[in-house]
């Protein structure tokens, strides 16, 4: 979608947004949305008619990162460029490309809300792109059925192209210009995020804190209607596109005024796909610009290094594009201002040319302290994140370790500043791989506005 059309829509709908800011069953796009996961079932906002809320997220960052490696020099020609394809691009201290999201939330009916989010500016795409759109249904009042009304006291339906609700980490990640929920600058090393067409069904019991979710999607970031022609090396038959299945079971309870506990287990499973992107579905890109990049490869491609080449620098994608079976457990504990968020993940999968599956494992822990009590508009924190995996073409398993320290400040509920010191190292990569002996470290300062 071109920016001019988004701008016209914004101008037309802007008066509506001034009149109605509170929506039903809604996660706020500011500090109030921090540490919120699925929307709740508390019916606290009366329906008074059609409401349109125009929101946005804007992020600007300055980085001082430096990277190095010990890979064997290899001279190759890439496109029109010739040089050492294992050399690391020198990085200059400076500002990164600012990123911006445009968010429409529309209250269509009592308990029925539409979300449409677009990336106006992002590292991974030069033009504006629609992220996705979905309906969230918490009431079925239009059916005029007492039975439906009773069922919907505990049910929520999400239908359309939406975030795949696998794991709890995606509720805390940075998403293009919307970085307000993330106390750190960047997401996990193995970033679990994709938007797929399908439906999520939630059963929530506020009294006990128990919840369960079941979902089905098409398993694709880009929907496919063309008959498959590729042969699956494992089966020897033409590829198939069955749906992806996912589920989540958890407990989330504010035990008392000071203590909250949340624990959940999730799975995502697809046996065959055109191109599954659960670990590579982000259209905005990494917040660590140009680390572990190569100038020859960048110069030899049609895409510029600053915009799209190596857009996910600092991340790891296990490349499970054909088959993907992933499992994640999450633990969130919050006592007054002190909070812990932990992740344990195991995944296995393959590409269409492989006959057996490979594995990838990720562990992460965030320890955050927010202060002062009652406001919690300042924080300090630390994250440790490690990934180990089997990759194609490497003689041994590889490991990536990241340590990150953070400090931040909500100047207002909608304006945030944070700084992060990160140190990341790569182990087990062959000498012919650019990531052999790779490491990068430095400071990133980030400012964000979200509303």
Order of alpha helices (4+ residues) and beta strands (2+ residues): alpha-beta-beta-beta-beta-beta-beta-beta-beta-alpha-beta-beta-beta-beta-beta-alpha-beta-beta-beta-beta-beta-beta-beta
